[in-house]
Amino acid sequence: MTTHWTPRGEMRHHVTIQSIATTATANGETTDTASTFCLAWVKLKPLGGREIWLARAQQDTSTHRISMPYIANVTPKMQAVLGARVFQFTSVNDIDEMHRELEIMAVEVLE
């Protein structure tokens, strides 16, 4: 598995980006399976009070903003793992559609 880019500036968190596949079991239930999509250096920023309030007003429960270099095929059906912390993506935005940087809104899963 290769790491995309190297740390630069504020992108100092090394995370595993995982894709999530939902499959049906024999008894009709569904189960989610995570598999590694890539490794990447990211900037992880908790949302402030006003940002959380605005996100909730738009029916979004995001708790963190993740900035990272552009990587093709990153989707909202993915998550980032940093140690024992898991951040499920709620949206993925290609900044200015320039294929240089992604802005990802995410919810930290608390277990």
Number of C-alpha atoms within 10 A of each C-alpha: 7 8 12 15 14 13 14 10 8 13 18 14 15 20 21 20 22 21 19 18 12 10 12 10 9 7 6 8 8 11 11 11 11 13 14 15 18 17 18 22 21 24 19 21 13 16 16 10 10 9 14 17 15 12 16 13 10 9 9 16 17 23 22 22 18 20 21 20 19 19 14 9 7 21 14 17 14 22 27 25 17 13 9 5 12 20 23 23 22 19 17 18 17 17 14 9 10 9 13 12 16 22 18 24 25 27 18 18 11 7 5
